[in-house]
């Protein structure tokens, strides 16, 4: 009889992150498949809303495409091009709220934010840590030199 070996230590945070990411991947795929109007009608909290500007729709679509490409889970592969507002709008669409934020300064022209989100309904049971690359404004870059 062969004994199965299990890891001595399982990181619960990794499991929670993976489950939460799968959850938002499913929602992102639905958003891309049916469009924002149908998605909003079917969403419990009616997110992202029916009156999106072209810019808001573009950011949410880009965010969902990046989720489909497994972006955002590591500092090496963060979300890009969403800015702060677009990133928070994306996560709000999936019913997550920020509970902790850390800015990681990597080079002079951008910051990578590490943000812990918590689901608005399930709370501590469903948290996720994501990374978002934010381009610094030109005057912020010049002031740092």
C-alpha positions in Angstrom: 0.0 0.0 0.0 1.4 3.4 -1.0 0.9 6.2 1.4 -0.1 9.5 -0.1 2.1 12.4 1.0 0.5 15.7 1.7 2.4 19.0 2.1 3.3 19.7 5.6 1.9 23.2 5.4 -0.8 24.5 3.2 -1.0 28.3 2.9 -4.7 29.1 3.4 -4.2 32.6 1.9 -3.0 31.0 -1.4 -6.1 28.8 -1.5 -8.4 31.8 -0.7 -6.6 33.9 -3.4 -7.0 31.1 -6.0 -10.7 30.6 -5.2 -11.4 34.4 -5.3 -9.5 34.8 -8.5 -11.5 31.9 -10.1 -14.7 33.7 -9.0 -13.7 37.0 -10.6 -12.5 35.1 -13.8 -16.0 33.6 -14.2 -17.6 37.0 -13.7 -15.1 38.7 -16.1 -15.8 36.1 -18.7 -19.5 36.6 -18.4 -19.0 40.4 -18.7 -17.1 39.9 -21.9 -19.5 37.4 -23.3 -22.8 39.2 -22.7 -21.8 42.8 -22.5 -22.2 45.3 -19.7 -26.0 46.0 -20.2 -26.9 42.3 -19.8 -24.3 41.8 -17.1 -25.8 44.7 -15.1 -29.3 43.4 -15.4 -28.3 40.0 -14.1 -26.0 41.3 -11.3 -27.5 41.2 -7.8 -26.1 44.8 -7.1 -26.7 45.9 -10.7 -23.0 46.5 -11.2 -21.4 48.1 -13.1 -24.5 50.2 -14.0 -26.2 51.0 -17.2 -24.8 54.5 -17.7 -21.2 53.8 -18.4 -19.1 56.3 -20.4 -17.1 55.0 -23.3 -13.9 55.4 -21.1 -15.4 53.5 -18.2 -16.5 50.7 -20.5 -13.1 50.5 -22.1 -11.3 50.3 -18.7 -13.7 47.5 -17.4 -13.3 45.6 -20.7 -9.5 45.9 -20.5 -9.6 44.7 -16.8 -11.8 41.7 -17.7 -9.4 40.8 -20.6 -6.4 41.0 -18.2 -8.2 38.8 -15.7 -8.7 36.3 -18.6 -4.9 36.5 -19.1 -4.3 35.8 -15.4 -2.9 39.2 -14.7 -2.8 40.9 -11.3 -1.9 38.0 -9.0 1.9 38.9 -8.8 4.0 42.0 -8.6 5.8 40.7 -11.8 2.5 40.5 -13.7 0.2 43.3 -12.4 -2.9 44.8 -14.0 -1.8 47.6 -16.4 -3.5 50.6 -18.0 -6.4 50.8 -15.6 -5.2 53.5 -13.3 -6.5 53.7 -9.7 -10.1 54.6 -10.5 -10.5 52.0 -13.2 -9.0 49.2 -11.0 -11.3 50.0 -8.1 -14.3 50.2 -10.5 -13.3 46.7 -11.8 -13.2 45.2 -8.4 -16.4 47.0 -7.3 -18.1 45.4 -10.3 -17.2 42.0 -8.7 -18.5 43.2 -5.3 -15.1 43.6 -3.7 -13.9 46.5 -1.5 -10.4 47.4 -0.6 -9.3 46.7 3.0 -5.6 47.3 2.8 -3.2 49.0 0.3 0.5 49.1 0.0 2.4 51.1 -2.6 5.5 49.4 -4.0 7.8 51.9 -5.7 9.7 50.0 -8.3 11.1 52.5 -10.7 10.8 56.3 -11.2 7.8 56.4 -13.6 5.4 53.9 -12.0 4.1 52.5 -8.8 2.8 49.0 -8.2 0.0 48.9 -5.7 -0.6 45.8 -3.6 -4.2 45.8 -2.5 -6.2 43.3 -0.4 -9.8 43.2 -1.3 -12.7 41.6 0.6 -16.0 40.5 -0.9 -18.8 42.7 0.2 -21.2 39.8 1.1 -18.9 36.9 2.2 -16.4 39.2 4.0 -13.3 37.5 5.5 -14.2 34.2 3.8 -13.4 35.7 0.4 -10.4 37.9 0.2 -7.9 38.4 -2.6 -4.6 40.2 -3.0 -4.0 41.9 -6.3 -1.3 44.1 -7.9 -2.0 47.1 -10.1 0.6 49.1 -12.0 0.0 52.8 -11.9 1.9 55.3 -14.1 3.0 58.3 -12.0 2.1 61.7 -13.3 4.9 63.5 -15.1 5.3 66.2 -12.4 5.5 63.5 -9.7 8.4 61.9 -11.7 10.2 65.2 -12.2 9.9 66.1 -8.5 11.6 62.8 -7.5 14.8 63.7 -9.4 
